[in-house]
Amino acid sequence: MLDIYRKVSEHAGTIEDGELEATVADGLLSHKRASLLPTVNSRGLSFMTLFLLISLAANGSATPTLYIQREHPYISELQAGLAYDVPTRYSLSTDYTSNNQTLADHMWDSLSLDSMVIAPTIEWAEEVGLPDSWDFPCDSSRKIYFVKVYHQLHCLKNIRRAFKQLLSPETDPISFGHVEHCLDTLRQDLMCRADDTPMPSLKLVNGAGEGQIRQCKNFEALVAWTKHPDRDACYRRLSDYRPPSRSIDRYAFCAPGSEHFAAMTRYFEYYGWPQVVED
């Protein structure tokens, strides 16, 4: 186990913190959904085949797209099994946009990204069609993957921090390259999802969607899914603005009851426990 931790620790010295997250997350951009065909019964498959034939007849340009999908299966977005079943009121004014900057800062800074990383088994990752990824430090039979929504939130937090730095310069500012990466990541995600919800607008200028009830996923259920023993990566973000000196330090938080607790403890007792600096 020490060798696995050591490999990740050595890698952390050759790459800027955050690039590992970006590398893995961006690697998933072109692999969005796993084929649903294996789950369709024979009657459904026949119907889908007929539908596709009709579609092809109506639009010959669809052929290259279908070929690409066969050659490059895409990944399901429903890995956690979450449905859009939580009615949520959309609002243009929240505590995140409060005129009270202390409150607004608190809301943004308290957005926890500790559930950003999961460590499923290699078998599970292969079953759902995930590409290869970095070894989980505690267990070579597992890989680490970054959950998309947390990378998006990481980007939003850093874009906001960079904007505030323009208004009141701080030491060690967020680099423009990181901000531009985040903006482009969000652009790709938005265009990929292509949310086509019609939004009403009557009372407010630029107020489309105010008060509209939308069906959302249960975010707390996603947190619980990432922290299940089958996937828990013993990960804590520590700080989203001040990277730790060793990226491996973010994997130092296995619970005493975790099957990885002993391996983690041996490594950090040998190489030194992280100096925890949190926001």
Disulfide bonds with the S-S distance in Angstrom:
Cys155-Cys182 2.39
Cys234-Cys254 2.02
